[in-house]
């Protein structure tokens, strides 16, 4: 009798943000901090700033959400999308990729 296969899914979100009122990198960081805190704390995501490090009004984040099922990963990603859309009604773009553990191992 073999071991039951481990099932898992990762939703990877590429998040492009625009901060039209930021006039310095310090101002951008101040606006970015609560976004990163939400993603890490409330959504349980691993987060990295991956683009536009030296631009005052732009940031690109990569967030990874790990869940035990595809529907749960999609639901958490949907919640993150709704939160971002509400917080940045004219300044956010989110691209999403969903992969299973098996996809990642092949």
C-alpha positions in Angstrom: 0.0 0.0 0.0 1.6 3.3 -1.2 1.5 6.6 0.5 -1.2 9.0 -0.5 0.1 11.7 -3.0 0.6 15.1 -1.5 -1.7 17.7 -3.1 -1.0 21.4 -3.2 -1.6 24.5 -5.3 0.2 27.8 -5.7 -1.4 30.9 -7.0 1.2 33.4 -8.1 0.1 37.0 -8.5 2.1 39.6 -10.3 0.8 42.9 -9.0 1.6 46.2 -10.8 0.8 49.3 -8.6 0.6 53.0 -9.4 1.0 55.7 -6.7 0.1 58.9 -8.5 0.6 61.1 -5.4 4.0 59.7 -4.5 6.7 62.4 -4.9 9.7 60.4 -3.6 10.8 56.8 -2.9 10.0 57.4 0.8 6.4 58.3 -0.1 6.1 55.2 -2.3 7.4 53.0 0.5 4.9 54.5 2.9 2.0 53.5 0.5 3.5 50.1 -0.3 4.0 49.0 3.3 0.3 48.4 4.2 -0.1 46.5 0.9 2.8 44.1 1.7 1.5 43.8 5.3 -1.9 42.8 4.1 -0.6 40.3 1.6 1.7 38.7 4.2 -0.5 38.9 7.3 -4.1 38.6 6.2 -3.6 36.6 2.9 -0.7 34.5 4.1 1.4 35.2 1.0 5.1 35.3 0.5 5.8 38.7 -1.1 8.7 40.2 -2.9 9.1 43.6 -4.6 10.4 42.6 -8.1 10.2 45.7 -10.2 10.4 49.5 -10.4 12.6 49.8 -7.3 13.9 53.2 -8.4 10.6 54.7 -9.6 8.6 56.9 -7.3 5.1 56.1 -8.6 5.4 52.5 -9.6 5.9 49.1 -7.9 5.7 45.5 -9.0 5.1 42.8 -6.4 5.1 39.1 -6.7 2.9 37.2 -4.2 2.7 33.5 -3.8 -0.3 31.9 -2.1 -0.1 28.2 -1.2 -3.3 26.2 -0.6 -4.4 22.5 -0.5 -6.9 22.8 -3.3 -7.2 24.8 -6.5 -10.6 26.2 -5.6 -9.2 27.5 -2.3 -6.2 29.0 -4.0 -8.5 30.7 -6.5 -10.8 32.0 -3.7 -7.9 33.5 -1.7 -6.5 35.1 -4.9 -10.0 36.5 -5.7 -10.1 38.0 -2.2 -6.7 39.6 -2.7 -7.8 41.0 -6.1 -11.0 42.5 -4.6 -8.9 44.1 -1.8 -6.4 45.6 -4.2 -9.2 46.8 -6.6 -10.9 48.6 -3.7 -7.7 50.1 -2.4 -6.4 51.2 -5.8 -9.4 51.7 -8.1 -7.4 53.2 -10.9 -3.9 52.1 -10.2 -3.6 48.3 -10.0 -3.1 45.4 -12.5 -3.0 41.8 -11.3 -1.9 38.8 -13.4 -2.5 35.4 -12.0 -0.9 31.9 -12.5 -2.2 28.8 -10.8 0.0 25.7 -10.6 -0.3 22.4 -8.9 2.5 20.7 -6.9 2.6 18.1 -9.7 2.9 20.9 -12.3 5.9 22.2 -10.5 7.6 18.8 -10.1 7.2 17.8 -13.8 
